[in-house]
Amino acid sequence: MSDTPYGYYDFGDPDEYDTPDYGGLSASETLKKYWGYDGFRPMQAEIIESVLGGRDTIGLLPTGGGKSITFQVPALMLPGITIVVTPLVSLMKDQVDNLKRRRVPAACLYMGMTRHQAEYAYERCRQGKVKLLYVAPERLERDSFIGQLARWDISLIVVDEAHCISQWGYDFRPSYLRIAALRERKPGVPVLALTASATPEVVADIALRLEMKHHKLFTLSFTRDNISFLVRHTDRKYVKLLQILGSVGGSGIVYVRSRKRTVEIADSLVKSGISASAYHAGLDIETKAERQDAWHSGQTRIMVATTAFGMGIDKADVRLVVHYDLPSTLEEYYQEAGRAGRDGRPSVAVLLADNRDKASLARRLTEAFPSKDFIRHVYDEICRFVALPMGEGFGALFEFDPAVMCVRYHMQPRLVMSAIGFLDRAGYFNFIEELETRSRVMIRLQRDELYDIELEPRQEELMHHLLRNYPGLFADYVFVDEVRIAIALGCKPDDVYKMLVALRREHIIYYVPRTSTPYIYFTANRTESSRLTFPREIYELRQQKAKERIEAMKSFAYDDDHCRVATMLKYFGEDVPAGYACGKCDVCRSRRSAAFDAAWFEPWFFDVLEQYHQFALSDLDRVLPRFADKAAAHIRELVKQGKLKNNDGIISKC
């Protein structure tokens, strides 16, 4: 075991990675060497070429489009450090883990790290021994940090989830605006902005906020040809959910909007004989990891989840995504539905809707925009909760659980969370949700004092294991893994936890168990709440945009006269020809059942061949009884055109 802090990973022999030799490899050779892929996905190579040419670049790649490759490959080809700004701590940790396995030196910096962790990562960067540094946007609030970066050899700045920098984006984060300060310090360094869902207005705002000039924009169509987008109107959603799960095989996700409902639906599915688990932000870290691993490995078929089960999901064979409740925006819906079918195989995204959902969307708008007086009241209550005196607080970081505050002060959680969002956007503090910290231990006694204490045999065995496997325990906190310790000692993780707590109680060690804790970071001193201001672009204009997004969501869910995919593509700014039909959504399918049309039949038939590899013409009477003759004639025409093969009535692709 190493005492290397989490902010940087030990890759074995330092000589092997301190002076890595990436030189001379082309982009495709780098991809092959470190990722094992023979070729790039669509638009990846073009984005990489633009970045390597030193140009500011915006990449609009749909969910599952492989955004990370577009900056990780050039990071290995460029001489200095690539800075990656991302709002998701869990995702940056996962990416650093993945890079470690590929022997690529990477580090991450985020709020909540110990001073020792952060200093270690800084030192590696100063020495040029890091290729990719993942940074939480809150770090950019510190001028000292910006000053550090200015002294390093930086070759590329990457802004992941770039829609967060736009006031008009559905997930605006004020800390992203500080990226412009980094640009001022590094004017010659190109910027790559990446997002999976943004309207044309948001894309233009991204370029403006990042001070891009003569930038190149690369976009992939939001069309996901392998996904059938279906809307089902029903007043009995659970019954319809069971029908869907019975008709579509494979792994799936069911998205709901409340933690309580995840548990209720998951329990009901288990009672119905369907393997399912609940996942939400309130679960402890170990439970989250266990349930996600079980779902990834196929032990659990269905994950019933809130949006906490989102970014960073890397499971290619998800066949089904069901939205039990309507999302508030098409951006959210597209991102979540897009987690189906990343392997390119036919998959289904189903949205369940009833008339009550319309009222629910209107209520969400009210909850998302509480009155300004209420927002000021929440500010006062937060300061009281963390015991922050008037005129103090700049740069202070507090553990802060809004749920506890709401219970203590009898406040409505949803309204409070909305108010926190406005206070964050207005720059009074940063709220950092669900920051995960690993277990850590430090020995309180001097080394020679350990010989004078009497321990129980199991405690003594534990202490010997710690001393042998975790160097540095006498100098600073060191991360430990209770599960690995338990395996080594032949006991249960809970036994290790209890022994560590007992040793802490006896003042032999300091022990901080693994936690998942929200934090609040004050970017300004506490002031009188009556003096708080909320600019029009933060409140009134955002409120108007929110109304427009909700109307777009309603149109998608309840307008049965237009192709669902066409509605979505128009929303994201794509040119959609008149009469466009995807051929797979519920609207197109209902039209197809009314009259045979080759424009819908052909893509459907090729999907069937993609999944089953061949099709017997004799089955047309069973599959398409009303249009069997017309379908057979069209298939014969495709055979003549050389697009299909006919082997004694068995049709297959050429």
N, C-alpha and C positions, 0 to 999 in steps of 0.2 A: 504493500500500500504506500501511496505517496502522500505527503502533506501539501501537495500543490493545491492552491486555492482554486475554487470553481471558476474564477474569472479566466483562468488559462489552464490548458491541459498539458500534461507531460506525455510526450510521444515516444519515450524510450531513450535511446542514446542521444544526448544533446547535439553531438556533432552531426547527427543525421538530419536534423531539421533546423539547426541554427543558421546554416548557410545553404538553404535548399537550392537545388539546381532545376529551375523550371525553363531555363533559357532554350531558345531554338525550337520549341514546340509550337505548332500551329494550334488554332482553336480546336479543330477536330481531333488533333493528336492529344491535346490536353484533356478533352472530353473522354476520349478512349482510355487514356492512361489512368485517370483518377475516378471516372464514373463507369467505365466499361461499356459506354454506349457507342454504337457504330455511326450514329448520325444525330443531327439536331431535330427537334420538333419545329413545326412551322413558326417562323419569325424569330426564333432564337438566334440563328446565325446572323441575321441582318442587324439585330440589336447589338450583338457582340461586336460586329464589324464597325458600327457607328461609335461605340464606346472606345474601342481601340484606336479609332481615328481622332479621338479627343473631342468629340462633339457632345453637347448636351442632348440628352435623349429621353423621350417618354415612351414607355412600353405599356400598352393596354392589352394585357393577355388574360383571357377568361380563366376562371378557376380551373386548376388542373393543367394549365398551359405551360408549366415549367418555368416560372419566373426566376427562381433562385439560380438556375444554370446561367442565366444571362449576365449575372454579375460575379458568380463564383469562378467561372472559366476565365474571364478577363483578369480577375484578381490574381490568379496564378501566373498570368502572362505579363502583368505590369510590374514595375520594379518595386514600388512602395506598398503602403498599406491601403486596403479598401475599407472605408468606413461605411457601415450599413446601419441606417437609422430605422428601427422597427418598434412599434408600440407593444408588441407581444413578448413578454419575458419568457413564457413557456416555449414559444416558437423559436426564439433566439437560442435558448438552451438546447432544443432539439437539433437545430442546425449545427451548432458547435459540436454536439455529440456526433452527428453524421460526418462532419468534416474530420473530426478526430479519427474516426474509423478509416477514413481515406488518407490518413497521414498528412493532412493539411493543417498547419498551425493556425488556430483561431482563438479568439478571446471574446468575452462579452462584459459590458459594464451596465449596471442598472442600480436604481435606488434600493437600499436594503442590504447591499454587500458590505462586508466588514472592511475596515480601513486596510487591513493586511491583504485581503483579496484584491481590492482596487489597486493598491500600490504594486502588487505583483504583476497585474495586467499592464499597468502603466510602464513598468520597467521593461517588460518584454517588448512593448511597442517602441520604447525609446531605443532599444538595442536592435530594432529591425527584425525581430524574431516572430512577428505576427504578420500574417497575410490578410486576414479578415478580422475586423473588430466590429462586433455588433453592439450598438449603443441604444439604450432607451431614450426617447426624446426628452425626458425630464433632465437628463444629464446636460443637455444643451442650454438649460437655464443658467448654468454656472459659467460666469466669465472666465474663471480659473481653468475650467475644462476646455473651453474654446481656445484659451491661450496655450494649453498643452498641445492640442491638436495642431495648432499653427506651427509648432516647432518640429513636428514629425514629417516624415516623407510620405505624403498622401498622394496616391495616384488616381483615386476614384471615390466619389461620394454617391452612395446609393440611398434613395428614399423609398423604402418599402411601404405598402399601403398608402401611396402618395395622396389619395383622396382626403386623408386626414389633415392635409395642409390647407385645404380649400374651405373657406367660410360656407360654401354652398354644398360641400360634401355631406353625406349623411352621418359621418363620424368625425367631425372636425375636432382637432386637438391643438390648442394654442401653442403648446411647446414646439410643435413642428415649425412654427414661424421663425424660430431661432436658427433654423438651418441657413437662413439668409446671412446671419452673422458669420457662420463658418465659411460661406462663399466669399465674404469680404476678405477673410484672412487667407483664403486659398483661391484667388480669382482665376488661376489658370487650370484648376482641376475640374474635369468634366463631371456632370451630375447625371445620374440615371434615375429617373422616377418611374416606379412600377405600381400598377394597380390592376385589380381584376374587374372592377365595375365603376365606371364614371361616365356621366353624361358629357356632351361636348362643352357645356358651360364649365363643368368642373375641370376638364382637361385644360381649358384655356386659363383657368384660375391657377392651376398647378404651375404652369409655365410662368405666369406672372409672379407668383409668390416665391418661386425659386430663381427669379431673375434670369431666366433662360433667354438667350438671344440666338436666333438662327438655329433653333433646336430641330431635331428630327423626331417625327412621331410615327410609331409603328403600332398598328392595331390589327388584331385578329377579329374576325366576325364573332359576334356573340352567339351565333348559331352553334348548337351542340347537336349535330346530326344523329348521334346515337341515343339521344334522350327523347322520350315521348313525354311532353308536358300535358298533363291531364288535370282538369278541374272537375270535381264531383260535388254537386249540390245535394246536401242531405241534412235532415234534422236528427239523424241517428248516426253520429260520426263513428262511434266505437264499432257498431255493427258493420258499417262500411269499411272501417279499418281492417276488421277480421277478414272480410271478403277479399280485400286487396292483398293482404298477406297470404291468403290461401291461393291466390291466382298468380302471384309473382314470387318466384323462388329466389334464393340467395340472400346475401347479407343486406341489411337495410338500416335506415335511421328514421325515427319518427320525431319531428320537432314540435314542441309545445312551448307555451309562453310562461308557465309557472313551475316552480320546483315541486310543489305538492302534486301537480298533475303528472309529472314524470314518474313519480313513485306509484301513483294510483293506476296509471295505464300499464306500466311495466308489470305490476303485480297481477293485474287482470289478464294480461297476455300470458303470463306464466301459468295461471289457473286454466287458461284456454289451451294449454299445451304448446305454447310458442316460447322458445328460449329468448328471454329479454332481460335487460338491465336498465336502471335509471341513472342518469348522469346530469349533475347540475353543479353550479359554482359553490354550493354550500357543503359539498362532500369534502372529507379530509384528503390530503394528497395521496396517501396509500390506497384509499378506496377508489379514487379516480384512476390511478395507475392500474390497479387490478382489473377494474371493469373495462378500461380501454384496451388492455392487453388481451382480455378474454374475447372481446369483440374483434380485435385485429386478427387473432388466431383462429376465429371461427367457432370457438366454444360457445359464444353468445351470438345469436343470429341478429337480434334487433336491439338497437340502442335507442331508448326513449330519452330525449335530451332537450335541454334549453340551448340557447345559442352559445353557452359556455363550451359546448362540444362543437368546436368550429375550426378555427385557423390551425393549420399544421396537420390536419388529418391526412394521413398518407396511406389510404387503403384503396387499391385500384379496382377491386371487384365488388364495389357497392352496386347492387342491382336496383335498389329502390330507395327513394327519399320521399317521405310523406310529411306534409305540413298539416298537422291537426288543427292548428290555429293560423289565421292569416298573419303574415309578417306585415310590418308597417310600411315597408318600401320594396320596390322591385329590385333594388340593389341587394338588399338582404336576401330576398327570395332567390335571386339568381345565384348568389354565392353559395347558399345552402343547398339548393337543388343541384347545383353543379358538382357536388361531391359524389353524385352518382356517375357511374360509367367512366371513370378515368382511364380504364383499360381500353376504351374505345368500343366496347361491346354494347349491344342494345340494353337500355336501362329505362326506368320509368320514374318520373317525378310527379307526385299527385298532391294537389291542393284540395283540402276538404273545406267547403264553405257552406254556411247557412245564413239566413237573414239577420241573425243576431250579430254576426261578425261585422256588419256595416256599422251598427251602433258601437261595437267594441272599438273600431278604428276611430270613430269620432271621439270616444272617451279617451283614447290614448293621446290624441292631439291635445285635449284639455290637460291631461296629466303631464304631458311633455313641456307645457308652457304655463307653469304656475305664475301667479301675479308677482310683480317685482317686489312688492312689500313682503310677500311670503319668502322670496329668495333672500332678502335682507335678514329676515327673522332666522332662517336656517343658518346664515353666516354667524349670527350671534350665538346660536345654540352650539354650533361646531366649536367655536372659540371657547365657550363655556365647558364643553365636553372634554377638550384637551387641556383645559386650564391655561389658556394663553392670555397673558395680561395685555391690556391696551398699549399700543405703541411698540410692541415686541413681536418677534416671530420670524423675521426675514431669515430664510435659509434653514428654518427648523423643520425636522422630520418627525412625525408622530405616527404611532400605530393608531389606526382609526377604523372602527367597524361601524358603518352607518346603521346596521340592523340593531346593534346594542343601543345606540343613541336614540333610535326611533322608539324602542321599547321604554327606555328610561324617561323620555320626554313626551311620550304619547303622540308621536307624529306619524303621518302616513308615508310608508317607505317609498312608494313610487314618486310622490311629489317631492320628497326629500332628495331622491337620486337625480331628478330633473333639475332641482335647484343647485345641487352640487355641480352638475354639468355646466350650468350658466356661470357659476362662480369660477370654475376652472377656465372656461373660455374667456372670461373677462380678465383673467390674469391674477386673481387674488391668491390662488393656490393651485397645486396639481394634486389630483386624486389618483392614486395608483391602486387599481383593484387586484386582489388575489395575488399578491407578491409571494412567491414560494421561497422559503428558506430551508436549507438542509440542516439536519442535526449536526451539532458541533460540540466539542469537548475541549477543555483546557484543565491541566492539573494545577491545583492551587498550592500544593506543598512543594518544598524543595526536594530535589532528588534523594538526598540523604535522609529526609524525614519519612520517606516511604518505608524505610526499613524498621521504623519504630511503631508502626501501626499494625493492629491485628485485624485481619479480614476473614470473613467466612470463606471456605474453600472455593466456592463458585465465584465470589467477588474477586478473590486473589487470581483465579484463572483469567477472569475478564481483564484485570489490570495488566497482567503479563501480556495478554493478547494486544491490548492497546499500546503498550510500550514497544512491543516488537514490530507492530505493523503501522503505527501512526507516528512518525517522527515529528518533532517540533511541539509536542504537547505541553512542555514546560514554558514555552515562549509566547504562544498565542493560541487562539482557538483553531482547532483542526476539524474538518468535516469527517463525520463517521457515518457508517451505514449499519443500522441495527440488524437488518436482515442478513447481511454478509457475516457480521459478527456471530449471529445466532447459528448460522450454518457451520462456521468454524468451531464453535463451542458445543455443537450438538444439542441446542436447546431452541426454544421458541423466541421470536423477536420480542414478544411481550415480556419474557423473562429478562432479556437484555435491558429493555426499557426500565423495568422495575429495579434492577441492580444499579443502573446508572443514576436513577433518582435517589436510591438509598445512599450511594457514594456522594452525591451532591448534598444530601441532607446531613451527612457526616463531615461536610466541609473538606472533602478530599479532592473533589473535582468541581469545576464549573460545567454545567450541562444544559444546553439549550435544545430542547426537542424540535423535531421538524414541525414547521407550521406553515399555514397559508394565511397570510395576514394582509389586509388592505392598509395602505399608508396614505398620509396626507402631508404634502410638502409645501410649506408657505413660501411664496415667491415675493411677498410684501409683508410689511408689519401690519399687525391688526389695527384697524381704523374704526371709526364710528360707522355703524351700518347705514345710517342715514346719508352718508357721503358716498356710498357705493353707486357706481354708474354702470349702465349696460348699454353700449352703443347700439344704434339701430340695426347695424349689420349682424349683431350678435343675437338680438331678440326679435324685433318686428320682421326684418327681412327673412330670417331663418324660419319664423312662424309661417310666413307666406309660402316658402319653399316646402315646408313640411306638409301644408295643406295640398300642394300640388302633387307631392309624392303619394299621399294617401289616396287622392283621386285617381292617380295612375294605377295604384294597387287595386282599387275598386274596379276600374275599367278592365284590368286583366282578369279579375276573378269573376265578374258578373256580366261582362259583355260577351254574349255567345254568338254574335254575328261576325266576328273577325277571328282569323287565325291567332291563337295565343302567342305563337312565336313572333308573328308579324307585329303584334302589339308591343312585345318586349323589345324587338329590334328597333322599332321606331323610337321608343323611349330612350334607348342608348345612342340614338343619333345616326343609325345606319339608314342608308337609302333602301327603301323597300318598294319594289315595283307594285303597281296596282294589281290587285287580285292575287298577291303572293299567298301561297299555301304551303305549310311545312309538310303536310300529308300525314303527320303523326299525332298532333294534338287532338283533344276530344272534339273540337269544332270541325277540324278537317275530317276526322273519322266519321262524324255524323253525316257530313256531306257525302262522303264516299259511300256510306251505306244507302244513301238516297239515289245516287246515280254513279255509274262507273265512269271514272276519269283516269286516264293514263298518268296524269301528273301526280296523282296520289298513289296509284297502284304501283308504279315502277320503283320508287324509293322503298316502299313497304316490302315489295318482293325481294329486293336486294338485301334488306335487313334480315329477312327470313333466311336467305341463303348464307348470310354472314354468320348467323347463329347455328343453323342446322346443316350447312354445307351443301345440301341437295334437297330437291323437292319433286315429288311425283305428280305429274299432270293429273292423274286420276283423283288426287286429293282435292282438286279445285271445287268439285261438286260439294264436298263437305265443308271446305273453308270459306268459299265465296259462292254459295248456292245460287244467288240471284244473278251473278255476273260471270259464271264459270266459262261460258263460251267466249265472251269478250276478253276475259283475262287470258284464256288459252291462245286466242288470236294474237294478242299483244306479246305474249311470251314467244310465239313462233317468229314474230317480227324482230324481236331482240336477238333471237338465234341467227336469223338471216344477217343481222348487222354485226354479228361476231361478238356480241356482248355476253351471250350465254351459250352453253352447250346442251344438246339434247341427246341423251344416250338411252334409246328405247323408252322414251317417256319419263326419264329421270333427268331433271334439269339441274345444272350446276354452273358456277361462274367459270369463265374462261381463264 
